[in-house]
């Protein structure tokens, strides 16, 4: 069911919790929430230009959250379910209302001027500089594990499978929209590794998901730690390296300086955009991004959406089909 089929008066009347959020500076609801959408057909989210629906497992239980633009820089947050209060309370952080992209621009103004493309991107897409945070670590960690060393299509298919097979209907209007809350860590931890195979997930990634899910309470504490400590805790887990940790700190903690070292494409993209070099390494990428600290994630977002990329001449990642074996 599309969001247009939900009766607005009924939604307002049945809301369990609600608030209005004022956002200062450049803001676009789609841009700030896009990193939390795991591909087309993600069962946990519906994202439009002026409205978003999101199913989340909060510390208080499942919730369906609706975010809608109601005026210039004003967002209406409504939620349903046992976790509705938590979802509304944290909606401000989710949409980056407490972030300061204007201040970020001022602090890295000099290096921005060295790249014409970055200057143009900042001028055309300033809303991409705003970063929110979910405060839900497992929600970010499980999809990041599924994305390890596979194609994006494989990872998104695996996420859809786990949510549809082991998640649950979202509360309130979310159920009518076929939104589903991500599986509980307890459920994922209890699954045998071969239960992941129909989603195309081999034993290595399945075991990592099961292992971190068994320590979910300890993992969720990452949301309350300083970024450096959060990174250290995440990488202390078997199967969690720098790439996965950066993906999680960016989404769950709103880390504006996160750089996904070990990515298959990103070093080449950054090297091409900032230096005109067709091939890049992690070391070269970090060197080129160093002037933008502590806002490297903002610059990476601009680069990833710029459309600027060298023509592909090297090998490409090939999708595997573990479920066929």
Steps between C-alpha positions, in 0.01 A plus 500: 500500500634844409505789746237678289248229594527577872217723625674806655219566749509140620880511534480814715220364717675172574849637563658372822764774517575812297710816491610772260867555421656821371815462290733792433710523186496295179266204540352229282314209660589257223869591500547461875312168523629340180804333666263295717306354206639164390401504137171498315243289682660529845218365720596729790458833323302708252679815391362786296587863441274642770402197708672194645380194690738287700463181706748481785570275798556741790616420856131519596373277221396526134381830353383649174625854447357746249690816410330762285599846381239747627673827412835657429745327732217339699447126534209320666601179679231243587541148629304190596579197709675422830809692387310805373622732775863407440460532123355851521751609762791391278348620171682830540836323494389271217438791263815685608320794660786532747766478231674817375581470129551877471761495774658197335533691174666790675754274668610339171454802272866511395530140371161527332636784289777276363250284309268656247278192499461502879424875494231441238353206691486699824319777315254267324440238771567657843232278654727198451732643764247442779548172689251336734537203734271209580641416846425135413829317459380149418265643239804645322740214575302208358454654152866609502608141566277383217678751271847359571684398180188455287317709244240751611222297341601190698510693828163666444341168407638341817362783715156474340499126561590527870247775569215332315573153636590582860379854563149594608221731374554863597252648751210725405470611135836337429337157484255614232796633300678162537783655693689256718711549810852350471547160667586509868863421587377207709331348196805549277734356763284187531494424126726225364744632240326312218177696565678795334571307179165573326596868523831431330707532819787254544615361834770763564261798495221298663725407789606864544138614515416227750807579712440876529127444554581284802679803649240755393468679835877556514504609135213748547704678769712630211235767440588669830879492450729762345566417138857381552393262778202381298731419209735306726216299651359411162832392352569285805223269380606208280395564141470877542773699327559869424255508208210357699577716804500818289168408338348453845644810668380712207141375514448424868716777650491764228880494472579785259859379459435131425686364197432144384855372456501174306218590263523349151419820307543798734881547477479519120206740513667734750832491315330578170286781643768675704813427297394378155667164567323200349612248761522558874596324819376539856821683586462744210133555583579586861777734386264688268225520762730607786447877446127450556530351850288480715232511231623239254170309494323812376743534211473130419121537479539783250747298295284185499201693362699712254477254212870565428684172449763360265389246243529147631791302360581264786320194634155536648355321797286208388184406689507156660204270560575311819140385531544284188774290659 
